Amino acid sequence: MSTENAVPEVRNLKQMLQYQEKAVVSRMLIKNPVGNVTLFAFDGNEGLSEHTAPYDALVIGVEGRAEIPVGGVKHTLGEGDSLLLPANIPHAVNPVGGFKMLLIMIRG
């Protein structure tokens, strides 16, 4: 989604994406050449296995809680919390129940 010709409006992140049973769902809010912003909803204990990304990313907790190991160090992320995921460092997302997060990735 490009922000060109977008109409500004206030939206509630918790309400923009709903949980789906036994699934991880996502919604791209912004996508352009310098980066993207994606909202995720993780049902129950669904998560993302350990992986790396070529760019720095910022995760912001929207609802619920998750354990997010980064480079072998566990971090607990809750609503309103943020966590930097450095480029090329292994990380995973392990929700504790339902969890929503905003992922901001900037290409550098």
C-alpha positions in Angstrom: 0.0 0.0 0.0 1.4 3.4 -1.0 0.6 6.5 1.0 0.2 8.5 -2.1 -3.4 9.8 -2.4 -4.1 8.3 1.1 -6.8 10.0 3.1 -5.7 10.7 6.7 -7.9 9.2 9.3 -7.6 8.0 12.9 -7.7 4.2 13.2 -7.4 1.9 16.2 -4.6 -0.7 15.7 -6.4 -3.2 18.0 -9.5 -3.1 15.8 -7.8 -3.0 12.4 -7.0 -6.8 12.4 -8.8 -9.7 14.0 -7.4 -13.0 15.3 -8.1 -16.1 13.1 -8.1 -19.5 14.7 -4.7 -21.3 14.7 -3.2 -18.6 12.4 -0.9 -15.7 12.1 -2.6 -12.9 10.0 -1.0 -9.7 8.8 -2.0 -6.5 7.1 0.4 -4.2 5.3 -0.4 -0.6 6.3 2.4 1.1 4.4 4.8 -0.2 1.8 7.2 1.9 -0.2 10.9 1.7 -1.3 12.3 2.8 2.0 10.4 0.4 4.2 7.1 -1.0 5.4 4.7 -1.1 8.3 2.8 -4.3 9.0 0.2 -5.2 11.6 0.2 -8.8 12.8 -2.3 -10.8 14.9 -1.1 -14.2 16.4 -3.8 -16.5 17.6 -3.1 -18.5 20.8 0.4 -19.9 20.7 1.0 -19.4 17.0 4.2 -17.5 16.4 7.2 -17.0 14.1 10.1 -19.4 14.3 13.7 -18.0 14.5 14.8 -16.1 11.5 16.9 -13.1 10.4 16.1 -10.0 8.4 18.5 -7.9 6.3 17.2 -4.6 7.8 16.7 -3.2 11.3 13.1 -3.4 12.5 11.1 -2.0 15.4 8.3 -4.1 17.0 5.6 -2.4 19.0 3.2 -4.4 21.1 -0.4 -3.6 20.4 -2.3 -6.2 22.4 -1.3 -9.2 24.6 2.2 -10.4 25.4 5.0 -12.2 23.6 8.4 -13.5 24.4 10.8 -12.3 21.7 14.3 -13.8 21.8 16.9 -11.6 20.0 20.4 -13.1 19.6 19.6 -15.6 22.3 18.4 -13.0 24.8 14.7 -13.3 25.8 12.6 -10.1 25.9 9.0 -9.8 27.0 7.0 -7.4 24.9 3.6 -6.2 26.1 1.0 -3.6 25.0 2.8 -0.3 24.3 6.3 -1.7 24.6 8.8 -1.5 21.7 11.8 -3.6 20.9 14.6 -3.1 18.3 15.4 -6.1 16.1 18.9 -5.4 14.6 19.6 -6.5 11.1 21.0 -10.0 10.6 20.5 -11.0 14.3 18.3 -14.1 14.8 14.9 -13.5 16.4 11.6 -15.2 16.9 8.1 -14.3 18.1 6.5 -16.5 20.8 3.1 -15.2 21.9 1.6 -15.9 25.3 -2.0 -16.2 24.2 -3.4 -13.8 21.6 -0.9 -11.1 20.5 -1.0 -8.2 18.1 2.1 -6.2 17.1 3.2 -3.5 14.7 6.4 -4.2 12.7 8.2 -1.2 11.2 11.0 -2.2 8.9 13.3 0.5 7.4 15.6 -0.5 4.5 19.0 1.0 4.9 
